[in-house]
Amino acid sequence: MRKFYQPDLAANFDNPFVRDGNDKLVRRSYWQDMNDHTLVMAMTNDEKRAHLIDLRREHLIDQVCTQEILSPDE
């Protein structure tokens, strides 16, 4: 089973990452109402890859989850 980001509900009950008992985003419309550019700006690291898949925005994974390539000298 996937491990999604689990926010501290005591600190922020209205967090856009809150999930229900079936592991579905409660505030799904928060994410779906964003255009692609805004979504890319809001999600910038590998930990959020699962959320893009959940939102059916897999085409953004390469933009959001870029891998840093280091030269052999580094």
mmCIF file of the N, C-alpha and C atoms, coordinates in Angstrom:
data_MODEL
# 
_entry.id   MODEL 
# 
loop_
_atom_site.group_PDB 
_atom_site.id 
_atom_site.type_symbol 
_atom_site.label_atom_id 
_atom_site.label_alt_id 
_atom_site.label_comp_id 
_atom_site.label_asym_id 
_atom_site.label_entity_id 
_atom_site.label_seq_id 
_atom_site.pdbx_PDB_ins_code 
_atom_site.Cartn_x 
_atom_site.Cartn_y 
_atom_site.Cartn_z 
_atom_site.occupancy 
_atom_site.B_iso_or_equiv 
_atom_site.pdbx_formal_charge 
_atom_site.auth_seq_id 
_atom_site.auth_comp_id 
_atom_site.auth_asym_id 
_atom_site.auth_atom_id 
_atom_site.pdbx_PDB_model_num 
ATOM 1   N N  . MET A 1 1  ? 0.835   -1.176 0.000   1.00 0.00 ? 1  MET A N  1 
ATOM 2   C CA . MET A 1 1  ? 0.000   0.000  0.000   1.00 0.00 ? 1  MET A CA 1 
ATOM 3   C C  . MET A 1 1  ? 0.887   1.250  0.000   1.00 0.00 ? 1  MET A C  1 
ATOM 4   N N  . ARG A 1 2  ? 0.474   2.280  -0.698  1.00 0.00 ? 2  ARG A N  1 
ATOM 5   C CA . ARG A 1 2  ? 1.219   3.528  -0.767  1.00 0.00 ? 2  ARG A CA 1 
ATOM 6   C C  . ARG A 1 2  ? 1.229   4.236  0.570   1.00 0.00 ? 2  ARG A C  1 
ATOM 7   N N  . LYS A 1 3  ? 2.295   4.955  0.815   1.00 0.00 ? 3  LYS A N  1 
ATOM 8   C CA . LYS A 1 3  ? 2.406   5.787  2.013   1.00 0.00 ? 3  LYS A CA 1 
ATOM 9   C C  . LYS A 1 3  ? 2.281   7.241  1.574   1.00 0.00 ? 3  LYS A C  1 
ATOM 10  N N  . PHE A 1 4  ? 1.112   7.832  1.768   1.00 0.00 ? 4  PHE A N  1 
ATOM 11  C CA . PHE A 1 4  ? 0.896   9.226  1.438   1.00 0.00 ? 4  PHE A CA 1 
ATOM 12  C C  . PHE A 1 4  ? 1.311   10.102 2.610   1.00 0.00 ? 4  PHE A C  1 
ATOM 13  N N  . TYR A 1 5  ? 1.554   11.373 2.309   1.00 0.00 ? 5  TYR A N  1 
ATOM 14  C CA . TYR A 1 5  ? 1.842   12.341 3.355   1.00 0.00 ? 5  TYR A CA 1 
ATOM 15  C C  . TYR A 1 5  ? 0.631   12.413 4.278   1.00 0.00 ? 5  TYR A C  1 
ATOM 16  N N  . GLN A 1 6  ? 0.867   12.304 5.575   1.00 0.00 ? 6  GLN A N  1 
ATOM 17  C CA . GLN A 1 6  ? -0.200  12.371 6.567   1.00 0.00 ? 6  GLN A CA 1 
ATOM 18  C C  . GLN A 1 6  ? -0.009  13.618 7.428   1.00 0.00 ? 6  GLN A C  1 
ATOM 19  N N  . PRO A 1 7  ? -0.805  14.659 7.218   1.00 0.00 ? 7  PRO A N  1 
ATOM 20  C CA . PRO A 1 7  ? -0.641  15.891 7.994   1.00 0.00 ? 7  PRO A CA 1 
ATOM 21  C C  . PRO A 1 7  ? -1.089  15.711 9.445   1.00 0.00 ? 7  PRO A C  1 
ATOM 22  N N  . ASP A 1 8  ? -0.608  16.578 10.290  1.00 0.00 ? 8  ASP A N  1 
ATOM 23  C CA . ASP A 1 8  ? -1.017  16.606 11.692  1.00 0.00 ? 8  ASP A CA 1 
ATOM 24  C C  . ASP A 1 8  ? -2.380  17.295 11.767  1.00 0.00 ? 8  ASP A C  1 
ATOM 25  N N  . LEU A 1 9  ? -3.437  16.524 11.933  1.00 0.00 ? 9  LEU A N  1 
ATOM 26  C CA . LEU A 1 9  ? -4.783  17.091 11.927  1.00 0.00 ? 9  LEU A CA 1 
ATOM 27  C C  . LEU A 1 9  ? -5.057  17.961 13.138  1.00 0.00 ? 9  LEU A C  1 
ATOM 28  N N  . ALA A 1 10 ? -4.342  17.747 14.226  1.00 0.00 ? 10 ALA A N  1 
ATOM 29  C CA . ALA A 1 10 ? -4.510  18.597 15.403  1.00 0.00 ? 10 ALA A CA 1 
ATOM 30  C C  . ALA A 1 10 ? -4.018  20.009 15.112  1.00 0.00 ? 10 ALA A C  1 
ATOM 31  N N  . ALA A 1 11 ? -3.004  20.124 14.285  1.00 0.00 ? 11 ALA A N  1 
ATOM 32  C CA . ALA A 1 11 ? -2.437  21.432 13.953  1.00 0.00 ? 11 ALA A CA 1 
ATOM 33  C C  . ALA A 1 11 ? -3.233  22.133 12.852  1.00 0.00 ? 11 ALA A C  1 
ATOM 34  N N  . ASN A 1 12 ? -3.764  21.368 11.898  1.00 0.00 ? 12 ASN A N  1 
ATOM 35  C CA . ASN A 1 12 ? -4.471  21.977 10.775  1.00 0.00 ? 12 ASN A CA 1 
ATOM 36  C C  . ASN A 1 12 ? -5.486  20.988 10.200  1.00 0.00 ? 12 ASN A C  1 
ATOM 37  N N  . PHE A 1 13 ? -6.692  21.020 10.697  1.00 0.00 ? 13 PHE A N  1 
ATOM 38  C CA . PHE A 1 13 ? -7.741  20.088 10.263  1.00 0.00 ? 13 PHE A CA 1 
ATOM 39  C C  . PHE A 1 13 ? -8.135  20.307 8.805   1.00 0.00 ? 13 PHE A C  1 
ATOM 40  N N  . ASP A 1 14 ? -7.934  21.516 8.282   1.00 0.00 ? 14 ASP A N  1 
ATOM 41  C CA . ASP A 1 14 ? -8.345  21.874 6.926   1.00 0.00 ? 14 ASP A CA 1 
ATOM 42  C C  . ASP A 1 14 ? -7.220  21.665 5.912   1.00 0.00 ? 14 ASP A C  1 
ATOM 43  N N  . ASN A 1 15 ? -6.228  20.866 6.242   1.00 0.00 ? 15 ASN A N  1 
ATOM 44  C CA . ASN A 1 15 ? -5.076  20.626 5.384   1.00 0.00 ? 15 ASN A CA 1 
ATOM 45  C C  . ASN A 1 15 ? -5.519  19.969 4.066   1.00 0.00 ? 15 ASN A C  1 
ATOM 46  N N  . PRO A 1 16 ? -5.005  20.417 2.909   1.00 0.00 ? 16 PRO A N  1 
ATOM 47  C CA . PRO A 1 16 ? -5.418  19.829 1.630   1.00 0.00 ? 16 PRO A CA 1 
ATOM 48  C C  . PRO A 1 16 ? -4.955  18.391 1.420   1.00 0.00 ? 16 PRO A C  1 
ATOM 49  N N  . PHE A 1 17 ? -4.090  17.863 2.313   1.00 0.00 ? 17 PHE A N  1 
ATOM 50  C CA . PHE A 1 17 ? -3.617  16.493 2.192   1.00 0.00 ? 17 PHE A CA 1 
ATOM 51  C C  . PHE A 1 17 ? -4.401  15.501 3.055   1.00 0.00 ? 17 PHE A C  1 
ATOM 52  N N  . VAL A 1 18 ? -5.456  15.942 3.745   1.00 0.00 ? 18 VAL A N  1 
ATOM 53  C CA . VAL A 1 18 ? -6.253  15.067 4.606   1.00 0.00 ? 18 VAL A CA 1 
ATOM 54  C C  . VAL A 1 18 ? -6.915  13.986 3.753   1.00 0.00 ? 18 VAL A C  1 
ATOM 55  N N  . ARG A 1 19 ? -6.878  12.736 4.256   1.00 0.00 ? 19 ARG A N  1 
ATOM 56  C CA . ARG A 1 19 ? -7.454  11.593 3.544   1.00 0.00 ? 19 ARG A CA 1 
ATOM 57  C C  . ARG A 1 19 ? -8.540  10.939 4.395   1.00 0.00 ? 19 ARG A C  1 
ATOM 58  N N  . ASP A 1 20 ? -9.478  10.299 3.711   1.00 0.00 ? 20 ASP A N  1 
ATOM 59  C CA . ASP A 1 20 ? -10.553 9.609  4.415   1.00 0.00 ? 20 ASP A CA 1 
ATOM 60  C C  . ASP A 1 20 ? -10.129 8.176  4.749   1.00 0.00 ? 20 ASP A C  1 
ATOM 61  N N  . GLY A 1 21 ? -11.045 7.383  5.258   1.00 0.00 ? 21 GLY A N  1 
ATOM 62  C CA . GLY A 1 21 ? -10.752 6.009  5.648   1.00 0.00 ? 21 GLY A CA 1 
ATOM 63  C C  . GLY A 1 21 ? -10.359 5.109  4.488   1.00 0.00 ? 21 GLY A C  1 
ATOM 64  N N  . ASN A 1 22 ? -10.723 5.492  3.263   1.00 0.00 ? 22 ASN A N  1 
ATOM 65  C CA . ASN A 1 22 ? -10.361 4.725  2.071   1.00 0.00 ? 22 ASN A CA 1 
ATOM 66  C C  . ASN A 1 22 ? -9.100  5.269  1.406   1.00 0.00 ? 22 ASN A C  1 
ATOM 67  N N  . ASP A 1 23 ? -8.394  6.167  2.100   1.00 0.00 ? 23 ASP A N  1 
ATOM 68  C CA . ASP A 1 23 ? -7.150  6.774  1.621   1.00 0.00 ? 23 ASP A CA 1 
ATOM 69  C C  . ASP A 1 23 ? -7.346  7.687  0.414   1.00 0.00 ? 23 ASP A C  1 
ATOM 70  N N  . LYS A 1 24 ? -8.534  8.259  0.265   1.00 0.00 ? 24 LYS A N  1 
ATOM 71  C CA . LYS A 1 24 ? -8.815  9.220  -0.800  1.00 0.00 ? 24 LYS A CA 1 
ATOM 72  C C  . LYS A 1 24 ? -8.743  10.623 -0.224  1.00 0.00 ? 24 LYS A C  1 
ATOM 73  N N  . LEU A 1 25 ? -8.250  11.554 -1.031  1.00 0.00 ? 25 LEU A N  1 
ATOM 74  C CA . LEU A 1 25 ? -8.163  12.938 -0.580  1.00 0.00 ? 25 LEU A CA 1 
ATOM 75  C C  . LEU A 1 25 ? -9.551  13.483 -0.269  1.00 0.00 ? 25 LEU A C  1 
ATOM 76  N N  . VAL A 1 26 ? -9.711  14.079 0.903   1.00 0.00 ? 26 VAL A N  1 
ATOM 77  C CA . VAL A 1 26 ? -10.989 14.670 1.298   1.00 0.00 ? 26 VAL A CA 1 
ATOM 78  C C  . VAL A 1 26 ? -11.221 15.963 0.525   1.00 0.00 ? 26 VAL A C  1 
ATOM 79  N N  . ARG A 1 27 ? -10.184 16.768 0.405   1.00 0.00 ? 27 ARG A N  1 
ATOM 80  C CA . ARG A 1 27 ? -10.293 18.058 -0.293  1.00 0.00 ? 27 ARG A CA 1 
ATOM 81  C C  . ARG A 1 27 ? -9.768  17.927 -1.721  1.00 0.00 ? 27 ARG A C  1 
ATOM 82  N N  . ARG A 1 28 ? -10.195 16.892 -2.405  1.00 0.00 ? 28 ARG A N  1 
ATOM 83  C CA . ARG A 1 28 ? -9.749  16.604 -3.768  1.00 0.00 ? 28 ARG A CA 1 
ATOM 84  C C  . ARG A 1 28 ? -9.972  17.786 -4.707  1.00 0.00 ? 28 ARG A C  1 
ATOM 85  N N  . SER A 1 29 ? -11.073 18.489 -4.541  1.00 0.00 ? 29 SER A N  1 
ATOM 86  C CA . SER A 1 29 ? -11.375 19.626 -5.422  1.00 0.00 ? 29 SER A CA 1 
ATOM 87  C C  . SER A 1 29 ? -10.338 20.740 -5.270  1.00 0.00 ? 29 SER A C  1 
ATOM 88  N N  . TYR A 1 30 ? -9.720  20.849 -4.090  1.00 0.00 ? 30 TYR A N  1 
ATOM 89  C CA . TYR A 1 30 ? -8.648  21.844 -3.885  1.00 0.00 ? 30 TYR A CA 1 
ATOM 90  C C  . TYR A 1 30 ? -7.563  21.643 -4.933  1.00 0.00 ? 30 TYR A C  1 
ATOM 91  N N  . TRP A 1 31 ? -7.187  20.383 -5.152  1.00 0.00 ? 31 TRP A N  1 
ATOM 92  C CA . TRP A 1 31 ? -6.124  20.066 -6.107  1.00 0.00 ? 31 TRP A CA 1 
ATOM 93  C C  . TRP A 1 31 ? -6.629  20.077 -7.538  1.00 0.00 ? 31 TRP A C  1 
ATOM 94  N N  . GLN A 1 32 ? -7.819  19.567 -7.777  1.00 0.00 ? 32 GLN A N  1 
ATOM 95  C CA . GLN A 1 32 ? -8.339  19.479 -9.136  1.00 0.00 ? 32 GLN A CA 1 
ATOM 96  C C  . GLN A 1 32 ? -8.686  20.850 -9.707  1.00 0.00 ? 32 GLN A C  1 
ATOM 97  N N  . ASP A 1 33 ? -8.970  21.822 -8.855  1.00 0.00 ? 33 ASP A N  1 
ATOM 98  C CA . ASP A 1 33 ? -9.284  23.170 -9.325  1.00 0.00 ? 33 ASP A CA 1 
ATOM 99  C C  . ASP A 1 33 ? -8.040  23.942 -9.759  1.00 0.00 ? 33 ASP A C  1 
ATOM 100 N N  . MET A 1 34 ? -6.861  23.442 -9.416  1.00 0.00 ? 34 MET A N  1 
ATOM 101 C CA . MET A 1 34 ? -5.620  24.115 -9.819  1.00 0.00 ? 34 MET A CA 1 
ATOM 102 C C  . MET A 1 34 ? -5.291  23.791 -11.271 1.00 0.00 ? 34 MET A C  1 
ATOM 103 N N  . ASN A 1 35 ? -4.772  24.793 -11.991 1.00 0.00 ? 35 ASN A N  1 
ATOM 104 C CA . ASN A 1 35 ? -4.289  24.487 -13.332 1.00 0.00 ? 35 ASN A CA 1 
ATOM 105 C C  . ASN A 1 35 ? -2.931  23.790 -13.209 1.00 0.00 ? 35 ASN A C  1 
ATOM 106 N N  . ASP A 1 36 ? -2.437  23.233 -14.297 1.00 0.00 ? 36 ASP A N  1 
ATOM 107 C CA . ASP A 1 36 ? -1.204  22.449 -14.245 1.00 0.00 ? 36 ASP A CA 1 
ATOM 108 C C  . ASP A 1 36 ? -0.025  23.260 -13.715 1.00 0.00 ? 36 ASP A C  1 
ATOM 109 N N  . HIS A 1 37 ? 0.108   24.494 -14.140 1.00 0.00 ? 37 HIS A N  1 
ATOM 110 C CA . HIS A 1 37 ? 1.241   25.320 -13.707 1.00 0.00 ? 37 HIS A CA 1 
ATOM 111 C C  . HIS A 1 37 ? 1.217   25.529 -12.186 1.00 0.00 ? 37 HIS A C  1 
ATOM 112 N N  . THR A 1 38 ? 0.067   25.857 -11.653 1.00 0.00 ? 38 THR A N  1 
ATOM 113 C CA . THR A 1 38 ? -0.058  26.073 -10.212 1.00 0.00 ? 38 THR A CA 1 
ATOM 114 C C  . THR A 1 38 ? 0.230   24.793 -9.450  1.00 0.00 ? 38 THR A C  1 
ATOM 115 N N  . LEU A 1 39 ? -0.268  23.669 -9.956  1.00 0.00 ? 39 LEU A N  1 
ATOM 116 C CA . LEU A 1 39 ? -0.020  22.388 -9.303  1.00 0.00 ? 39 LEU A CA 1 
ATOM 117 C C  . LEU A 1 39 ? 1.460   22.056 -9.291  1.00 0.00 ? 39 LEU A C  1 
ATOM 118 N N  . VAL A 1 40 ? 2.157   22.316 -10.392 1.00 0.00 ? 40 VAL A N  1 
ATOM 119 C CA . VAL A 1 40 ? 3.598   22.075 -10.454 1.00 0.00 ? 40 VAL A CA 1 
ATOM 120 C C  . VAL A 1 40 ? 4.326   22.940 -9.436  1.00 0.00 ? 40 VAL A C  1 
ATOM 121 N N  . MET A 1 41 ? 3.930   24.184 -9.300  1.00 0.00 ? 41 MET A N  1 
ATOM 122 C CA . MET A 1 41 ? 4.578   25.086 -8.348  1.00 0.00 ? 41 MET A CA 1 
ATOM 123 C C  . MET A 1 41 ? 4.318   24.653 -6.903  1.00 0.00 ? 41 MET A C  1 
ATOM 124 N N  . ALA A 1 42 ? 3.157   24.091 -6.647  1.00 0.00 ? 42 ALA A N  1 
ATOM 125 C CA . ALA A 1 42 ? 2.808   23.682 -5.284  1.00 0.00 ? 42 ALA A CA 1 
ATOM 126 C C  . ALA A 1 42 ? 3.461   22.368 -4.887  1.00 0.00 ? 42 ALA A C  1 
ATOM 127 N N  . MET A 1 43 ? 3.811   21.553 -5.842  1.00 0.00 ? 43 MET A N  1 
ATOM 128 C CA . MET A 1 43 ? 4.339   20.218 -5.559  1.00 0.00 ? 43 MET A CA 1 
ATOM 129 C C  . MET A 1 43 ? 5.710   20.085 -6.221  1.00 0.00 ? 43 MET A C  1 
ATOM 130 N N  . THR A 1 44 ? 6.748   20.142 -5.401  1.00 0.00 ? 44 THR A N  1 
ATOM 131 C CA . THR A 1 44 ? 8.081   20.202 -5.989  1.00 0.00 ? 44 THR A CA 1 
ATOM 132 C C  . THR A 1 44 ? 9.023   19.077 -5.584  1.00 0.00 ? 44 THR A C  1 
ATOM 133 N N  . ASN A 1 45 ? 8.574   18.032 -4.895  1.00 0.00 ? 45 ASN A N  1 
ATOM 134 C CA . ASN A 1 45 ? 9.516   16.991 -4.481  1.00 0.00 ? 45 ASN A CA 1 
ATOM 135 C C  . ASN A 1 45 ? 8.957   15.585 -4.649  1.00 0.00 ? 45 ASN A C  1 
ATOM 136 N N  . ASP A 1 46 ? 9.855   14.599 -4.567  1.00 0.00 ? 46 ASP A N  1 
ATOM 137 C CA . ASP A 1 46 ? 9.496   13.201 -4.802  1.00 0.00 ? 46 ASP A CA 1 
ATOM 138 C C  . ASP A 1 46 ? 8.418   12.679 -3.859  1.00 0.00 ? 46 ASP A C  1 
ATOM 139 N N  . GLU A 1 47 ? 8.357   13.166 -2.643  1.00 0.00 ? 47 GLU A N  1 
ATOM 140 C CA . GLU A 1 47 ? 7.355   12.676 -1.688  1.00 0.00 ? 47 GLU A CA 1 
ATOM 141 C C  . GLU A 1 47 ? 5.934   12.916 -2.177  1.00 0.00 ? 47 GLU A C  1 
ATOM 142 N N  . LYS A 1 48 ? 5.750   13.856 -3.081  1.00 0.00 ? 48 LYS A N  1 
ATOM 143 C CA . LYS A 1 48 ? 4.404   14.195 -3.549  1.00 0.00 ? 48 LYS A CA 1 
ATOM 144 C C  . LYS A 1 48 ? 4.035   13.496 -4.860  1.00 0.00 ? 48 LYS A C  1 
ATOM 145 N N  . ARG A 1 49 ? 4.912   12.632 -5.381  1.00 0.00 ? 49 ARG A N  1 
ATOM 146 C CA . ARG A 1 49 ? 4.647   11.890 -6.619  1.00 0.00 ? 49 ARG A CA 1 
ATOM 147 C C  . ARG A 1 49 ? 3.322   11.121 -6.525  1.00 0.00 ? 49 ARG A C  1 
ATOM 148 N N  . ALA A 1 50 ? 3.066   10.490 -5.414  1.00 0.00 ? 50 ALA A N  1 
ATOM 149 C CA . ALA A 1 50 ? 1.847   9.696  -5.241  1.00 0.00 ? 50 ALA A CA 1 
ATOM 150 C C  . ALA A 1 50 ? 0.596   10.558 -5.361  1.00 0.00 ? 50 ALA A C  1 
ATOM 151 N N  . HIS A 1 51 ? 0.680   11.803 -4.952  1.00 0.00 ? 51 HIS A N  1 
ATOM 152 C CA . HIS A 1 51 ? -0.476  12.687 -5.043  1.00 0.00 ? 51 HIS A CA 1 
ATOM 153 C C  . HIS A 1 51 ? -0.782  13.047 -6.498  1.00 0.00 ? 51 HIS A C  1 
ATOM 154 N N  . LEU A 1 52 ? 0.250   13.206 -7.312  1.00 0.00 ? 52 LEU A N  1 
ATOM 155 C CA . LEU A 1 52 ? 0.009   13.472 -8.730  1.00 0.00 ? 52 LEU A CA 1 
ATOM 156 C C  . LEU A 1 52 ? -0.663  12.277 -9.397  1.00 0.00 ? 52 LEU A C  1 
ATOM 157 N N  . ILE A 1 53 ? -0.243  11.089 -9.034  1.00 0.00 ? 53 ILE A N  1 
ATOM 158 C CA . ILE A 1 53 ? -0.872  9.883  -9.577  1.00 0.00 ? 53 ILE A CA 1 
ATOM 159 C C  . ILE A 1 53 ? -2.319  9.801  -9.108  1.00 0.00 ? 53 ILE A C  1 
ATOM 160 N N  . ASP A 1 54 ? -2.552  10.083 -7.832  1.00 0.00 ? 54 ASP A N  1 
ATOM 161 C CA . ASP A 1 54 ? -3.895  10.054 -7.258  1.00 0.00 ? 54 ASP A CA 1 
ATOM 162 C C  . ASP A 1 54 ? -4.823  11.043 -7.956  1.00 0.00 ? 54 ASP A C  1 
ATOM 163 N N  . LEU A 1 55 ? -4.272  12.180 -8.365  1.00 0.00 ? 55 LEU A N  1 
ATOM 164 C CA . LEU A 1 55 ? -5.064  13.217 -9.037  1.00 0.00 ? 55 LEU A CA 1 
ATOM 165 C C  . LEU A 1 55 ? -5.137  13.020 -10.544 1.00 0.00 ? 55 LEU A C  1 
ATOM 166 N N  . ARG A 1 56 ? -4.558  11.907 -11.023 1.00 0.00 ? 56 ARG A N  1 
ATOM 167 C CA . ARG A 1 56 ? -4.525  11.599 -12.448 1.00 0.00 ? 56 ARG A CA 1 
ATOM 168 C C  . ARG A 1 56 ? -3.809  12.684 -13.248 1.00 0.00 ? 56 ARG A C  1 
ATOM 169 N N  . ARG A 1 57 ? -2.718  13.173 -12.681 1.00 0.00 ? 57 ARG A N  1 
ATOM 170 C CA . ARG A 1 57 ? -1.863  14.171 -13.349 1.00 0.00 ? 57 ARG A CA 1 
ATOM 171 C C  . ARG A 1 57 ? -0.466  13.592 -13.544 1.00 0.00 ? 57 ARG A C  1 
ATOM 172 N N  . GLU A 1 58 ? -0.415  12.316 -13.942 1.00 0.00 ? 58 GLU A N  1 
ATOM 173 C CA . GLU A 1 58 ? 0.862   11.625 -14.104 1.00 0.00 ? 58 GLU A CA 1 
ATOM 174 C C  . GLU A 1 58 ? 1.772   12.336 -15.087 1.00 0.00 ? 58 GLU A C  1 
ATOM 175 N N  . HIS A 1 59 ? 1.182   13.038 -16.060 1.00 0.00 ? 59 HIS A N  1 
ATOM 176 C CA . HIS A 1 59 ? 1.989   13.731 -17.061 1.00 0.00 ? 59 HIS A CA 1 
ATOM 177 C C  . HIS A 1 59 ? 2.861   14.835 -16.457 1.00 0.00 ? 59 HIS A C  1 
ATOM 178 N N  . LEU A 1 60 ? 2.608   15.208 -15.198 1.00 0.00 ? 60 LEU A N  1 
ATOM 179 C CA . LEU A 1 60 ? 3.400   16.250 -14.545 1.00 0.00 ? 60 LEU A CA 1 
ATOM 180 C C  . LEU A 1 60 ? 4.566   15.695 -13.729 1.00 0.00 ? 60 LEU A C  1 
ATOM 181 N N  . ILE A 1 61 ? 4.639   14.376 -13.568 1.00 0.00 ? 61 ILE A N  1 
ATOM 182 C CA . ILE A 1 61 ? 5.667   13.783 -12.703 1.00 0.00 ? 61 ILE A CA 1 
ATOM 183 C C  . ILE A 1 61 ? 7.067   14.174 -13.151 1.00 0.00 ? 61 ILE A C  1 
ATOM 184 N N  . ASP A 1 62 ? 7.345   14.129 -14.455 1.00 0.00 ? 62 ASP A N  1 
ATOM 185 C CA . ASP A 1 62 ? 8.683   14.483 -14.933 1.00 0.00 ? 62 ASP A CA 1 
ATOM 186 C C  . ASP A 1 62 ? 9.030   15.940 -14.657 1.00 0.00 ? 62 ASP A C  1 
ATOM 187 N N  . GLN A 1 63 ? 8.049   16.822 -14.663 1.00 0.00 ? 63 GLN A N  1 
ATOM 188 C CA . GLN A 1 63 ? 8.291   18.228 -14.363 1.00 0.00 ? 63 GLN A CA 1 
ATOM 189 C C  . GLN A 1 63 ? 8.498   18.453 -12.872 1.00 0.00 ? 63 GLN A C  1 
ATOM 190 N N  . VAL A 1 64 ? 7.715   17.772 -12.071 1.00 0.00 ? 64 VAL A N  1 
ATOM 191 C CA . VAL A 1 64 ? 7.722   17.991 -10.628 1.00 0.00 ? 64 VAL A CA 1 
ATOM 192 C C  . VAL A 1 64 ? 8.847   17.230 -9.941  1.00 0.00 ? 64 VAL A C  1 
ATOM 193 N N  . CYS A 1 65 ? 9.056   16.016 -10.341 1.00 0.00 ? 65 CYS A N  1 
ATOM 194 C CA . CYS A 1 65 ? 9.989   15.127 -9.656  1.00 0.00 ? 65 CYS A CA 1 
ATOM 195 C C  . CYS A 1 65 ? 11.274  14.934 -10.476 1.00 0.00 ? 65 CYS A C  1 
ATOM 196 N N  . THR A 1 66 ? 11.918  16.014 -10.801 1.00 0.00 ? 66 THR A N  1 
ATOM 197 C CA . THR A 1 66 ? 13.145  15.914 -11.588 1.00 0.00 ? 66 THR A CA 1 
ATOM 198 C C  . THR A 1 66 ? 14.256  15.315 -10.744 1.00 0.00 ? 66 THR A C  1 
ATOM 199 N N  . GLN A 1 67 ? 15.087  14.519 -11.383 1.00 0.00 ? 67 GLN A N  1 
ATOM 200 C CA . GLN A 1 67 ? 16.224  13.898 -10.723 1.00 0.00 ? 67 GLN A CA 1 
ATOM 201 C C  . GLN A 1 67 ? 17.473  14.737 -11.002 1.00 0.00 ? 67 GLN A C  1 
ATOM 202 N N  . GLU A 1 68 ? 18.206  15.051 -9.961  1.00 0.00 ? 68 GLU A N  1 
ATOM 203 C CA . GLU A 1 68 ? 19.441  15.797 -10.124 1.00 0.00 ? 68 GLU A CA 1 
ATOM 204 C C  . GLU A 1 68 ? 20.530  14.834 -10.562 1.00 0.00 ? 68 GLU A C  1 
ATOM 205 N N  . ILE A 1 69 ? 21.229  15.206 -11.621 1.00 0.00 ? 69 ILE A N  1 
ATOM 206 C CA . ILE A 1 69 ? 22.319  14.382 -12.145 1.00 0.00 ? 69 ILE A CA 1 
ATOM 207 C C  . ILE A 1 69 ? 23.621  15.084 -11.799 1.00 0.00 ? 69 ILE A C  1 
ATOM 208 N N  . LEU A 1 70 ? 24.450  14.411 -11.010 1.00 0.00 ? 70 LEU A N  1 
ATOM 209 C CA . LEU A 1 70 ? 25.727  14.993 -10.608 1.00 0.00 ? 70 LEU A CA 1 
ATOM 210 C C  . LEU A 1 70 ? 26.838  14.498 -11.531 1.00 0.00 ? 70 LEU A C  1 
ATOM 211 N N  . SER A 1 71 ? 27.785  15.368 -11.794 1.00 0.00 ? 71 SER A N  1 
ATOM 212 C CA . SER A 1 71 ? 28.922  14.962 -12.620 1.00 0.00 ? 71 SER A CA 1 
ATOM 213 C C  . SER A 1 71 ? 29.828  14.050 -11.791 1.00 0.00 ? 71 SER A C  1 
ATOM 214 N N  . PRO A 1 72 ? 30.657  13.242 -12.441 1.00 0.00 ? 72 PRO A N  1 
ATOM 215 C CA . PRO A 1 72 ? 31.546  12.335 -11.701 1.00 0.00 ? 72 PRO A CA 1 
ATOM 216 C C  . PRO A 1 72 ? 32.510  13.059 -10.766 1.00 0.00 ? 72 PRO A C  1 
ATOM 217 N N  . ASP A 1 73 ? 32.763  14.346 -11.014 1.00 0.00 ? 73 ASP A N  1 
ATOM 218 C CA . ASP A 1 73 ? 33.688  15.106 -10.190 1.00 0.00 ? 73 ASP A CA 1 
ATOM 219 C C  . ASP A 1 73 ? 33.103  15.470 -8.828  1.00 0.00 ? 73 ASP A C  1 
ATOM 220 N N  . GLU A 1 74 ? 31.798  15.389 -8.678  1.00 0.00 ? 74 GLU A N  1 
ATOM 221 C CA . GLU A 1 74 ? 31.150  15.843 -7.437  1.00 0.00 ? 74 GLU A CA 1 
ATOM 222 C C  . GLU A 1 74 ? 30.973  14.751 -6.443  1.00 0.00 ? 74 GLU A C  1 
# 
